[in-house]
Amino acid sequence: MFNFFDEIKDKINNFDSNFFNEFNIVNISGKFLYVEGHCGITIINDNYLAFKIKGGRFIVEGKNFIIKELTENTLLLQGFIIKMEKF
């Protein structure tokens, strides 16, 4: 299976190895959110998503959320993303 972040990690040798270990989040034009390394979803509705990450929780606020993909540690969320915060 192709893993975007693993490919980048293989190409970068100058970073500390702990730099990428927790989680990875990509916000694509405020319409898609791709997450690697989540530890489970805690709250979800049409306008709010909260999930656990190592060392805390991540909250996403927006409109019309749809989970397009969900695996053990990856998440692809579609909708209109207004705000993201790490707690």
N, CA, C and O atoms as a printed pandas DataFrame, in Angstrom:
     atom_number atom_name residue_name chain_id  residue_number  x_coord  y_coord  z_coord
0              1         N          MET        A               1    0.835   -1.182    0.000
1              2        CA          MET        A               1    0.000    0.000    0.000
2              3         C          MET        A               1    0.879    1.244    0.000
3              4         O          MET        A               1    1.825    1.332    0.782
4              5         N          PHE        A               2    0.583    2.183   -0.848
5              6        CA          PHE        A               2    1.332    3.439   -0.944
6              7         C          PHE        A               2    1.040    4.302    0.273
7              8         O          PHE        A               2   -0.119    4.487    0.645
8              9         N          ASN        A               3    2.078    4.826    0.886
9             10        CA          ASN        A               3    1.938    5.708    2.031
10            11         C          ASN        A               3    2.684    6.988    1.722
11            12         O          ASN        A               3    3.915    7.000    1.687
12            13         N          PHE        A               4    1.954    8.059    1.500
13            14        CA          PHE        A               4    2.515    9.348    1.111
14            15         C          PHE        A               4    3.601    9.821    2.071
15            16         O          PHE        A               4    4.674   10.239    1.637
16            17         N          PHE        A               5    3.327    9.758    3.369
17            18        CA          PHE        A               5    4.273   10.277    4.349
18            19         C          PHE        A               5    5.515    9.403    4.466
19            20         O          PHE        A               5    6.607    9.920    4.702
20            21         N          ASP        A               6    5.373    8.097    4.308
21            22        CA          ASP        A               6    6.558    7.234    4.325
22            23         C          ASP        A               6    7.478    7.552    3.159
23            24         O          ASP        A               6    8.701    7.517    3.300
24            25         N          GLU        A               7    6.897    7.860    2.013
25            26        CA          GLU        A               7    7.712    8.235    0.854
26            27         C          GLU        A               7    8.500    9.515    1.129
27            28         O          GLU        A               7    9.676    9.608    0.779
28            29         N          ILE        A               8    7.861   10.490    1.746
29            30        CA          ILE        A               8    8.555   11.737    2.080
30            31         C          ILE        A               8    9.649   11.478    3.104
31            32         O          ILE        A               8   10.760   11.992    2.971
32            33         N          LYS        A               9    9.345   10.689    4.115
33            34        CA          LYS        A               9   10.322   10.383    5.164
34            35         C          LYS        A               9   11.561    9.710    4.586
35            36         O          LYS        A               9   12.679    9.984    5.022
36            37         N          ASP        A              10   11.368    8.839    3.615
37            38        CA          ASP        A              10   12.503    8.158    2.987
38            39         C          ASP        A              10   13.397    9.136    2.247
39            40         O          ASP        A              10   14.603    8.908    2.142
40            41         N          LYS        A              11   12.834   10.220    1.732
41            42        CA          LYS        A              11   13.597   11.195    0.957
42            43         C          LYS        A              11   14.319   12.222    1.831
43            44         O          LYS        A              11   15.299   12.827    1.395
44            45         N          ILE        A              12   13.842   12.417    3.050
45            46        CA          ILE        A              12   14.409   13.448    3.926
46            47         C          ILE        A              12   15.348   12.798    4.934
47            48         O          ILE        A              12   14.934   11.936    5.709
48            49         N          ASN        A              13   16.595   13.206    4.924
49            50        CA          ASN        A              13   17.574   12.635    5.853
50            51         C          ASN        A              13   18.045   13.639    6.894
51            52         O          ASN        A              13   18.732   13.250    7.838
52            53         N          ASN        A              14   17.706   14.903    6.758
53            54        CA          ASN        A              14   18.221   15.939    7.638
54            55         C          ASN        A              14   17.388   16.163    8.895
55            56         O          ASN        A              14   17.841   16.849    9.812
56            57         N          PHE        A              15   16.179   15.601    8.960
57            58        CA          PHE        A              15   15.325   15.822   10.122
58            59         C          PHE        A              15   15.619   14.802   11.213
59            60         O          PHE        A              15   16.086   13.694   10.949
60            61         N          ASP        A              16   15.336   15.204   12.438
61            62        CA          ASP        A              16   15.387   14.300   13.582
62            63         C          ASP        A              16   14.353   13.196   13.369
63            64         O          ASP        A              16   13.267   13.470   12.856
64            65         N          SER        A              17   14.660   11.963   13.747
65            66        CA          SER        A              17   13.746   10.840   13.509
66            67         C          SER        A              17   12.437   10.980   14.276
67            68         O          SER        A              17   11.448   10.358   13.889
68            69         N          ASN        A              18   12.390   11.770   15.348
69            70        CA          ASN        A              18   11.150   11.956   16.110
70            71         C          ASN        A              18   10.229   12.993   15.487
71            72         O          ASN        A              18    9.095   13.161   15.935
72            73         N          PHE        A              19   10.698   13.683   14.468
73            74        CA          PHE        A              19    9.920   14.760   13.860
74            75         C          PHE        A              19    8.574   14.270   13.331
75            76         O          PHE        A              19    7.572   14.967   13.489
76            77         N          PHE        A              20    8.523   13.112   12.720
77            78        CA          PHE        A              20    7.308   12.610   12.075
78            79         C          PHE        A              20    6.590   11.524   12.869
79            80         O          PHE        A              20    5.635   10.946   12.351
80            81         N          ASN        A              21    6.994   11.221   14.083
81            82        CA          ASN        A              21    6.493   10.040   14.772
82            83         C          ASN        A              21    5.090   10.156   15.340
83            84         O          ASN        A              21    4.436    9.127   15.511
84            85         N          GLU        A              22    4.596   11.332   15.637
85            86        CA          GLU        A              22    3.308   11.431   16.307
86            87         C          GLU        A              22    2.130   11.265   15.359
87            88         O          GLU        A              22    1.411   10.268   15.434
88            89         N          PHE        A              23    1.926   12.213   14.482
89            90        CA          PHE        A              23    0.813   12.153   13.540
90            91         C          PHE        A              23    1.094   13.096   12.382
91            92         O          PHE        A              23    1.965   13.961   12.474
92            93         N          ASN        A              24    0.360   12.930   11.301
93            94        CA          ASN        A              24    0.489   13.779   10.118
94            95         C          ASN        A              24   -0.910   14.217    9.703
95            96         O          ASN        A              24   -1.843   13.415    9.670
96            97         N          ILE        A              25   -1.039   15.509    9.387
97            98        CA          ILE        A              25   -2.321   16.053    8.953
98            99         C          ILE        A              25   -2.107   16.900    7.711
99           100         O          ILE        A              25   -1.205   17.737    7.666
100          101         N          VAL        A              26   -2.942   16.676    6.701
101          102        CA          VAL        A              26   -2.898   17.478    5.483
102          103         C          VAL        A              26   -4.295   18.037    5.249
103          104         O          VAL        A              26   -5.266   17.287    5.145
104          105         N          ASN        A              27   -4.386   19.361    5.168
105          106        CA          ASN        A              27   -5.640   20.041    4.855
106          107         C          ASN        A              27   -5.573   20.427    3.380
107          108         O          ASN        A              27   -4.723   21.224    2.985
108          109         N          ILE        A              28   -6.449   19.875    2.581
109          110        CA          ILE        A              28   -6.439   20.097    1.141
110          111         C          ILE        A              28   -7.543   21.093    0.788
111          112         O          ILE        A              28   -8.718   20.733    0.703
112          113         N          SER        A              29   -7.148   22.344    0.584
113          114        CA          SER        A              29   -8.034   23.433    0.163
114          115         C          SER        A              29   -9.238   23.636    1.074
115          116         O          SER        A              29  -10.258   24.158    0.626
116          117         N          GLY        A              30   -9.148   23.244    2.324
117          118        CA          GLY        A              30  -10.268   23.417    3.238
118          119         C          GLY        A              30  -11.457   22.530    2.930
119          120         O          GLY        A              30  -12.539   22.719    3.486
120          121         N          LYS        A              31  -11.259   21.552    2.038
121          122        CA          LYS        A              31  -12.357   20.663    1.639
122          123         C          LYS        A              31  -12.115   19.207    2.029
123          124         O          LYS        A              31  -13.061   18.432    2.171
124          125         N          PHE        A              32  -10.854   18.842    2.200
125          126        CA          PHE        A              32  -10.507   17.491    2.622
126          127         C          PHE        A              32   -9.463   17.581    3.731
127          128         O          PHE        A              32   -8.615   18.472    3.730
128          129         N          LEU        A              33   -9.538   16.656    4.663
129          130        CA          LEU        A              33   -8.541   16.560    5.719
130          131         C          LEU        A              33   -8.077   15.112    5.762
131          132         O          LEU        A              33   -8.874   14.200    5.979
132          133         N          TYR        A              34   -6.763   14.908    5.551
133          134        CA          TYR        A              34   -6.189   13.569    5.609
134          135         C          TYR        A              34   -5.334   13.483    6.852
135          136         O          TYR        A              34   -4.467   14.330    7.072
136          137         N          VAL        A              35   -5.570   12.458    7.679
137          138        CA          VAL        A              35   -4.864   12.293    8.948
138          139         C          VAL        A              35   -4.248   10.910    8.999
139          140         O          VAL        A              35   -4.914    9.914    8.718
140          141         N          GLU        A              36   -2.971   10.849    9.358
141          142        CA          GLU        A              36   -2.301    9.587    9.656
142          143         C          GLU        A              36   -1.859    9.633   11.104
143          144         O          GLU        A              36   -1.300   10.632   11.556
144          145         N          GLY        A              37   -2.106    8.559   11.831
145          146        CA          GLY        A              37   -1.635    8.456   13.202
146          147         C          GLY        A              37   -2.657    8.837   14.255
147          148         O          GLY        A              37   -2.282    9.086   15.401
148          149         N          HIS        A              38   -3.943    8.894   13.906
149          150        CA          HIS        A              38   -4.943    9.172   14.939
150          151         C          HIS        A              38   -5.099    7.945   15.818
151          152         O          HIS        A              38   -4.771    6.829   15.414
152          153         N          CYS        A              39   -5.601    8.161   17.021
153          154        CA          CYS        A              39   -5.791    7.069   17.982
154          155         C          CYS        A              39   -7.267    6.810   18.267
155          156         O          CYS        A              39   -7.610    6.198   19.279
156          157         N          GLY        A              40   -8.131    7.270   17.385
157          158        CA          GLY        A              40   -9.559    7.022   17.539
158          159         C          GLY        A              40  -10.375    8.296   17.526
159          160         O          GLY        A              40   -9.938    9.338   18.016
160          161         N          ILE        A              41  -11.574    8.201   16.956
161          162        CA          ILE        A              41  -12.499    9.327   16.916
162          163         C          ILE        A              41  -13.288    9.339   18.219
163          164         O          ILE        A              41  -13.760    8.301   18.682
164          165         N          THR        A              42  -13.426   10.539   18.809
165          166        CA          THR        A              42  -14.178   10.653   20.053
166          167         C          THR        A              42  -15.541   11.314   19.854
167          168         O          THR        A              42  -16.502   10.957   20.536
168          169         N          ILE        A              43  -15.637   12.271   18.930
169          170        CA          ILE        A              43  -16.908   12.955   18.654
170          171         C          ILE        A              43  -17.002   13.206   17.154
171          172         O          ILE        A              43  -16.029   13.614   16.520
172          173         N          ILE        A              44  -18.186   12.957   16.595
173          174        CA          ILE        A              44  -18.414   13.317   15.193
174          175         C          ILE        A              44  -19.877   13.674   14.985
175          176         O          ILE        A              44  -20.777   13.003   15.491
176          177         N          ASN        A              45  -20.094   14.745   14.231
177          178        CA          ASN        A              45  -21.416   15.078   13.715
178          179         C          ASN        A              45  -21.197   15.845   12.414
179          180         O          ASN        A              45  -20.073   15.879   11.914
180          181         N          ASP        A              46  -22.226   16.456   11.855
181          182        CA          ASP        A              46  -22.105   17.136   10.556
182          183         C          ASP        A              46  -21.136   18.311   10.574
183          184         O          ASP        A              46  -20.611   18.687    9.526
184          185         N          ASN        A              47  -20.888   18.902   11.751
185          186        CA          ASN        A              47  -20.101   20.128   11.834
186          187         C          ASN        A              47  -18.921   20.074   12.797
187          188         O          ASN        A              47  -18.276   21.095   13.033
188          189         N          TYR        A              48  -18.626   18.909   13.353
189          190        CA          TYR        A              48  -17.607   18.827   14.402
190          191         C          TYR        A              48  -17.001   17.432   14.404
191          192         O          TYR        A              48  -17.713   16.432   14.319
192          193         N          LEU        A              49  -15.678   17.380   14.501
193          194        CA          LEU        A              49  -14.974   16.099   14.603
194          195         C          LEU        A              49  -13.867   16.244   15.624
195          196         O          LEU        A              49  -13.094   17.201   15.571
196          197         N          ALA        A              50  -13.781   15.315   16.545
197          198        CA          ALA        A              50  -12.691   15.289   17.520
198          199         C          ALA        A              50  -12.084   13.896   17.489
199          200         O          ALA        A              50  -12.800   12.895   17.465
200          201         N          PHE        A              51  -10.750   13.841   17.490
201          202        CA          PHE        A              51  -10.074   12.553   17.533
202          203         C          PHE        A              51   -8.832   12.656   18.401
203          204         O          PHE        A              51   -8.245   13.726   18.566
204          205         N          LYS        A              52   -8.448   11.502   18.954
205          206        CA          LYS        A              52   -7.274   11.443   19.814
206          207         C          LYS        A              52   -6.012   11.317   18.978
207          208         O          LYS        A              52   -6.002   10.672   17.929
208          209         N          ILE        A              53   -4.945   11.947   19.465
209          210        CA          ILE        A              53   -3.610   11.813   18.909
210          211         C          ILE        A              53   -2.666   11.612   20.082
211          212         O          ILE        A              53   -3.039   11.858   21.228
212          213         N          LYS        A              54   -1.459   11.173   19.809
213          214        CA          LYS        A              54   -0.484   11.044   20.888
214          215         C          LYS        A              54   -0.279   12.405   21.526
215          216         O          LYS        A              54    0.028   13.382   20.842
216          217         N          GLY        A              55   -0.446   12.465   22.819
217          218        CA          GLY        A              55   -0.225   13.707   23.529
218          219         C          GLY        A              55   -1.401   14.660   23.546
219          220         O          GLY        A              55   -1.235   15.815   23.938
220          221         N          GLY        A              56   -2.598   14.220   23.132
221          222        CA          GLY        A              56   -3.729   15.131   23.205
222          223         C          GLY        A              56   -4.892   14.759   22.330
223          224         O          GLY        A              56   -5.172   13.586   22.082
224          225         N          ARG        A              57   -5.560   15.790   21.868
225          226        CA          ARG        A              57   -6.759   15.644   21.046
226          227         C          ARG        A              57   -6.729   16.709   19.961
227          228         O          ARG        A              57   -6.177   17.792   20.158
228          229         N          PHE        A              58   -7.321   16.398   18.824
229          230        CA          PHE        A              58   -7.399   17.326   17.701
230          231         C          PHE        A              58   -8.868   17.549   17.397
231          232         O          PHE        A              58   -9.644   16.597   17.315
232          233         N          ILE        A              59   -9.249   18.818   17.230
233          234        CA          ILE        A              59  -10.643   19.169   16.977
234          235         C          ILE        A              59  -10.748   19.906   15.643
235          236         O          ILE        A              59   -9.961   20.807   15.350
236          237         N          VAL        A              60  -11.729   19.506   14.846
237          238        CA          VAL        A              60  -11.971   20.130   13.546
238          239         C          VAL        A              60  -13.410   20.622   13.534
239          240         O          VAL        A              60  -14.335   19.873   13.850
240          241         N          GLU        A              61  -13.593   21.892   13.167
241          242        CA          GLU        A              61  -14.926   22.466   13.056
242          243         C          GLU        A              61  -15.180   22.862   11.611
243          244         O          GLU        A              61  -14.265   23.304   10.916
244          245         N          GLY        A              62  -16.417   22.706   11.158
245          246        CA          GLY        A              62  -16.751   23.047    9.783
246          247         C          GLY        A              62  -18.208   22.753    9.478
247          248         O          GLY        A              62  -19.078   22.879   10.339
248          249         N          LYS        A              63  -18.460   22.354    8.226
249          250        CA          LYS        A              63  -19.835   22.081    7.787
250          251         C          LYS        A              63  -19.864   20.848    6.888
251          252         O          LYS        A              63  -18.911   20.571    6.161
252          253         N          ASN        A              64  -20.960   20.124    6.950
253          254        CA          ASN        A              64  -21.248   19.001    6.047
254          255         C          ASN        A              64  -20.150   17.934    6.035
255          256         O          ASN        A              64  -19.739   17.493    4.962
256          257         N          PHE        A              65  -19.679   17.521    7.186
257          258        CA          PHE        A              65  -18.617   16.523    7.261
258          259         C          PHE        A              65  -19.101   15.140    6.844
259          260         O          PHE        A              65  -20.193   14.703    7.204
260          261         N          ILE        A              66  -18.260   14.476    6.081
261          262        CA          ILE        A              66  -18.479   13.091    5.675
262          263         C          ILE        A              66  -17.141   12.371    5.815
263          264         O          ILE        A              66  -16.126   12.848    5.308
264          265         N          ILE        A              67  -17.131   11.242    6.491
265          266        CA          ILE        A              67  -15.912   10.441    6.567
266          267         C          ILE        A              67  -15.848    9.589    5.309
267          268         O          ILE        A              67  -16.683    8.708    5.101
268          269         N          LYS        A              68  -14.852    9.857    4.472
269          270        CA          LYS        A              68  -14.685    9.134    3.212
270          271         C          LYS        A              68  -13.881    7.853    3.410
271          272         O          LYS        A              68  -14.093    6.863    2.709
272          273         N          GLU        A              69  -12.959    7.878    4.368
273          274        CA          GLU        A              69  -12.137    6.695    4.633
274          275         C          GLU        A              69  -11.761    6.690    6.108
275          276         O          GLU        A              69  -11.421    7.731    6.670
276          277         N          LEU        A              70  -11.822    5.528    6.728
277          278        CA          LEU        A              70  -11.435    5.384    8.121
278          279         C          LEU        A              70  -10.803    4.014    8.302
279          280         O          LEU        A              70  -11.444    2.987    8.077
280          281         N          THR        A              71   -9.540    4.007    8.710
281          282        CA          THR        A              71   -8.859    2.759    9.028
282          283         C          THR        A              71   -8.324    2.869   10.453
283          284         O          THR        A              71   -8.615    3.829   11.166
284          285         N          GLU        A              72   -7.558    1.895   10.846
285          286        CA          GLU        A              72   -7.023    1.853   12.206
286          287         C          GLU        A              72   -6.276    3.124   12.583
287          288         O          GLU        A              72   -6.368    3.576   13.724
288          289         N          ASN        A              73   -5.536    3.708   11.642
289          290        CA          ASN        A              73   -4.771    4.915   11.981
290          291         C          ASN        A              73   -4.866    6.029   10.942
291          292         O          ASN        A              73   -4.180    7.043   11.078
292          293         N          THR        A              74   -5.696    5.872    9.908
293          294        CA          THR        A              74   -5.861    6.940    8.916
294          295         C          THR        A              74   -7.318    7.372    8.843
295          296         O          THR        A              74   -8.236    6.615    9.159
296          297         N          LEU        A              75   -7.495    8.616    8.414
297          298        CA          LEU        A              75   -8.823    9.210    8.318
298          299         C          LEU        A              75   -8.826   10.177    7.149
299          300         O          LEU        A              75   -7.898   10.971    6.996
300          301         N          LEU        A              76   -9.863   10.119    6.324
301          302        CA          LEU        A              76  -10.068   11.098    5.264
302          303         C          LEU        A              76  -11.448   11.698    5.473
303          304         O          LEU        A              76  -12.467   11.012    5.382
304          305         N          LEU        A              77  -11.457   12.996    5.757
305          306        CA          LEU        A              77  -12.684   13.721    6.043
306          307         C          LEU        A              77  -12.967   14.694    4.909
307          308         O          LEU        A              77  -12.070   15.405    4.456
308          309         N          GLN        A              78  -14.207   14.726    4.451
309          310        CA          GLN        A              78  -14.620   15.676    3.423
310          311         C          GLN        A              78  -15.644   16.625    4.026
311          312         O          GLN        A              78  -16.475   16.220    4.840
312          313         N          GLY        A              79  -15.582   17.880    3.627
313          314        CA          GLY        A              79  -16.524   18.892    4.098
314          315         C          GLY        A              79  -15.903   20.267    3.945
315          316         O          GLY        A              79  -14.887   20.423    3.267
316          317         N          PHE        A              80  -16.498   21.247    4.563
317          318        CA          PHE        A              80  -15.981   22.609    4.541
318          319         C          PHE        A              80  -15.307   22.852    5.889
319          320         O          PHE        A              80  -15.988   23.034    6.899
320          321         N          ILE        A              81  -13.983   22.854    5.910
321          322        CA          ILE        A              81  -13.214   22.958    7.150
322          323         C          ILE        A              81  -12.996   24.435    7.484
323          324         O          ILE        A              81  -12.426   25.185    6.692
324          325         N          ILE        A              82  -13.456   24.835    8.664
325          326        CA          ILE        A              82  -13.345   26.220    9.101
326          327         C          ILE        A              82  -12.206   26.404   10.096
327          328         O          ILE        A              82  -11.469   27.388   10.030
328          329         N          LYS        A              83  -12.065   25.457   11.016
329          330        CA          LYS        A              83  -11.103   25.641   12.112
330          331         C          LYS        A              83  -10.550   24.293   12.550
331          332         O          LYS        A              83  -11.269   23.295   12.598
332          333         N          MET        A              84   -9.238   24.283   12.874
333          334        CA          MET        A              84   -8.597   23.076   13.402
334          335         C          MET        A              84   -7.751   23.485   14.614
335          336         O          MET        A              84   -7.065   24.506   14.582
336          337         N          GLU        A              85   -7.807   22.679   15.681
337          338        CA          GLU        A              85   -7.030   22.972   16.880
338          339         C          GLU        A              85   -6.510   21.695   17.509
339          340         O          GLU        A              85   -7.181   20.663   17.495
340          341         N          LYS        A              86   -5.308   21.774   18.060
341          342        CA          LYS        A              86   -4.743   20.668   18.828
342          343         C          LYS        A              86   -4.804   21.039   20.301
343          344         O          LYS        A              86   -4.402   22.137   20.686
344          345         N          PHE        A              87   -5.311   20.119   21.129
345          346        CA          PHE        A              87   -5.385   20.324   22.572
346          347         C          PHE        A              87   -4.534   19.307   23.284
347          348         O          PHE        A              87   -4.464   19.313   24.513
